[in-house]
């Protein structure tokens, strides 16, 4: 009686698995090198012109390079700031022209490859906490100007802080798989059906501005699909919610006058809103330094992001007990500035009635604002910003939940209540 040899079957199956693994590895490898060009090594011998350096300084502002590559009270661009992610902490590197610890030995080609392909000088894959999925749209001309500017800043000898990522996220293999799934090197392609100003706004917003890096939803692997772009999501460290730029009920500006969008990006305050939290830092270190023309271009583009209308969810009203407790906290700590009807004071304290930051589906930002307080940024158009004191050491989780619920369900606001457990879960 003829039969199959179990050992032979196992060997064949093992061989098939091995071949598939090799093919899959080859595919992942190819996806990580496609489109890359041969690099020219060596730093330039001819200094860049003052005009190119000035342009690079402006572009560094547009990309908010200081925001990540400078620690509090640290030397500019010397790195060391940690970016918390669900997988651990990524520390920004030193990008001053120091020869030993910075990018002093980088060539212009190697610098451009880091933006366009997400690779370091030695070819290592970079973590997307450095937003090369956005920077891949930056032109070579702008990359070279950035490079020239960074070579002009004072060199600082500061060794890079090793990343603190959990296994297997700390491996190049895991990063290669992530890139194969989510990253495609590209370039900016103007839309011939749109104006030059609109295309400029798209270039800044999707490229150096890397707005999608925060304002897009992400899956469990930290990846973002095209469909999730600008749809809102948790910040990388989970401490704030970046609201959707597609939803007029969150942070969408499709129905705003364009000049008000420009004012918000320039001054941090406008007739419609004011910025706080991480966005206040963006305005302070980046967008307030951009020209009116570039801000107007960004506003033109932001106004055309396809609108995603949110269906209002049926909200259960909070108990009378919670509303009374929340009102008591509000009257004691909030009403003096924000008004007994949440009406605020124009130019000083924002209204809470009808405030979309208060009624977001996510309660995280409201809880953080109550806990941490904060100021809108100091800018040329907002020289003496009014601030809010932190109440995290004054109010209990129960009291924060109650006053947040009271604000979300008063004066015509109709958002879900916030529980003490919700507050506890906010990092």
RALINRA-V812645 format. One record per backbone hydrogen bond with DSSP energy under -0.5 kcal/mol. NH is the residue of the N-H (numbers start at 1). CO is the residue of the C=O. If there is no record, write none. Layout:
[[NH;CO] [NH;CO]]
This chain:
[[6;4] [9;5] [10;6] [11;7] [12;8] [13;9] [14;10] [15;11] [16;12] [17;13] [18;14] [19;15] [20;16] [21;17] [22;18] [23;19] [24;20] [25;21] [26;22] [27;23] [28;24] [29;25] [30;26] [31;27] [32;28] [33;29] [33;30] [34;30] [36;33] [41;39] [47;45] [53;49] [54;50] [55;51] [56;52] [57;53] [58;54] [59;55] [60;56] [61;57] [62;58] [63;59] [64;61] [65;60] [67;64] [68;64] [68;65] [69;65] [70;66] [74;71] [78;75] [79;69] [80;92] [81;68] [83;90] [84;82] [85;88] [88;85] [89;164] [90;83] [92;81] [95;77] [95;93] [97;150] [102;98] [103;96] [104;98] [106;103] [109;40] [111;107] [112;108] [113;109] [114;110] [115;111] [116;112] [117;113] [118;113] [118;114] [119;113] [120;124] [123;120] [126;118] [130;127] [131;129] [132;130] [134;131] [135;131] [136;132] [137;134] [138;135] [143;139] [144;140] [145;141] [146;142] [147;143] [148;144] [149;145] [150;146] [151;147] [152;149] [153;149] [153;150] [158;156] [164;89] [166;87] [169;166] [170;166] [171;168] [175;171] [176;172] [177;173] [178;174] [179;175] [180;176] [181;177] [182;178] [183;179] [188;137] [190;188] [192;190] [194;191] [199;195] [200;196] [201;197] [202;198] [203;199] [204;200] [205;201] [206;202] [207;203] [209;204] [210;207] [211;205] [213;210] [214;211] [215;211] [217;228] [219;223] [222;219] [228;225] [229;226] [231;228] [232;215] [233;242] [235;240] [238;235] [242;233] [242;240] [243;241] [245;230] [246;230] [248;246] [250;247] [251;244] [252;247] [256;253] [260;257] [261;257] [262;258] [263;259] [264;260] [265;261] [266;262] [267;263] [268;263] [268;264] [269;263] [270;273] [275;268] [279;276] [280;277] [281;277] [282;278] [283;279] [284;280] [285;281] [286;282] [287;282] [288;283] [289;286] [290;287] [295;291] [296;292] [297;293] [298;294] [299;295] [300;296] [301;297] [302;298] [303;299] [304;301] [305;302] [308;246] [309;307] [312;310] [323;319] [324;320] [325;321] [326;322] [327;323] [328;324] [329;325] [330;326] [331;327] [332;328] [333;329] [334;330] [335;330] [337;334] [338;334] [339;335] [342;339] [344;338] [345;349] [348;345] [349;345] [352;342] [353;342] [355;352] [356;354] [358;355] [359;355] [367;363] [368;364] [369;365] [370;366] [371;367] [372;368] [373;369] [374;388] [376;386] [379;377] [379;382] [382;379] [385;382] [388;374] [391;370] [392;371] [394;391] [395;391] [400;396] [401;397] [402;398] [403;399] [404;400] [405;401] [406;402] [407;403] [408;404] [409;405] [409;406] [410;407] [413;410] [415;408] [417;316] [423;419] [424;420] [425;421] [426;422] [426;423] [427;238]]
